[in-house]
Amino acid sequence: MIIPRALAIAGSDSGGGAGIQADIKTFTAFKVYGLSVITSVTAQNTVGVKSIYDLPVEIIEDQIDAVMEDIGCDAVKIGMLSNSEIIACVSRKLEHFSIKKAVLDTVMVSKSGSRLLREDAVSALVDRLVPISYVVTPNIEEAEILANMKIDNTDDMRKAAEKILGFGCGNVIIKGGHLVDKKNAVDILYDGAEFYEFNHKRIETKNTHGTGCTFSSAICAGLALGENLYDSVKHAKAFTTNAIKYSLDLGRGYGPLMHYWNIP
């Protein structure tokens, strides 16, 4: 039996709502075989992040080599890479294994406000990883940092997408879930020629921990299945919206999404 393979390179979330855990759950929901490379171990729950331990670069390299030299993958989702050394390691390996379908989720700050990407590593992300990514998926706050501009509306999102695409990536998706005073959650895809909007009615809930991870890993799953980018984003948007709709009221803070809402 041939099964599509998706690799997640990201941090571990002990609370299970984001990071590698959310990625693997999402891959499973899409019936894609999930592989993982852990970059950092976080001690966190729905309330916040207690501590972060970055794995040594050597073990990150070994994990990537172990997966790619034996099993391989059809698409890669990249999440939390907390420092410039890890960013350089992952970029080297993507180039070494000629990985073309890389979905870069520019994780910078957790839902609870904890810094997950060191400020001095942002330039490394832009210089090393963005140019070799098939698609980059920042949220509003991340896009503001990357594009060095304030984003207040969808016109600003388009301008930011143009700036970020100028760093060399193939496509940009700016997630508009953090825009205020909007009835709809609007994401914008820019491929260098056209803008595409993906609209879904905003769901009022505090339980959105892991939304960005889930959305980007769902795009990765679609690409691994052989879908084009537009369809991958369309299906990822619908999947994530329903995962929020049926989100779980666990813990005392921001609860996680329900990744198995479509599984009987």
WOTARA-V336811 format. One line per field, one symbol per residue. ss: DSSP state (H for helix, E for strand, L for the rest). phi: phi as a letter, one per 20 degrees, with the letter a starting at -180 (. if undefined). psi: psi as a letter, one per 40 degrees, with the letter a starting at -180 (. if undefined). A space follows every 50 residues. Layout:
BEGIN
ss: ???
phi: ???
psi: ???
END
This chain:
BEGIN
ss: LLLLEEEEEEEEELLLLLHHHHHHHHHHHLLLEEEEEEEEEEEELLLLEE EEEELLHHHHHHHHHHHHHHLLLLEEEELLLLLHHHHHHHHHHHHHLLLL LEEELLLLELLLLLELLLHHHHHHHHHHHHHHLLEELLEHHHHHHHHLLL LLLHHHHHHHHHHHHLLLLLEEEEELLLLLLLLEEEEEEELLLLEEEEEE ELLLLLLLELHHHHHHHHHHHHHHLLLLHHHHHHHHHHHHHHHHHLLLLL LLLLLELLLLLLLL
phi: .ecfccdddaeedffnecmgffffffgffemdfedbcedbddebbferdf acceffgfffgffffffffdembdacdddfcebfffgffffffgffelee edddeffccfgeoffdcfgfdffffffdegfdefbdcfegffffffelbe ddbffffffffffffffoffbccdeefefelcfdeddcdcdnccdcdcdc gfdebeecfnfffffffffgfffffnfffgfffgffffffffffgdgded mdcefefefdfedg
psi: hhhihhhhhaihhdeedaaddddddddddefihhiihhdihihiaedahd ihhhiiddddddddddddeddaieihhhbhheidddddddddddddefhd ghhhhghdiideehhehideeddddddddddeidihgiadddddddefih headdddddddddddeeeidihhhhedehifhdihhihhheedihhihhi hhhhiegeheddddddddddddddeeiidddddddddddddddddfihgi aebhiiigefdeh.
END
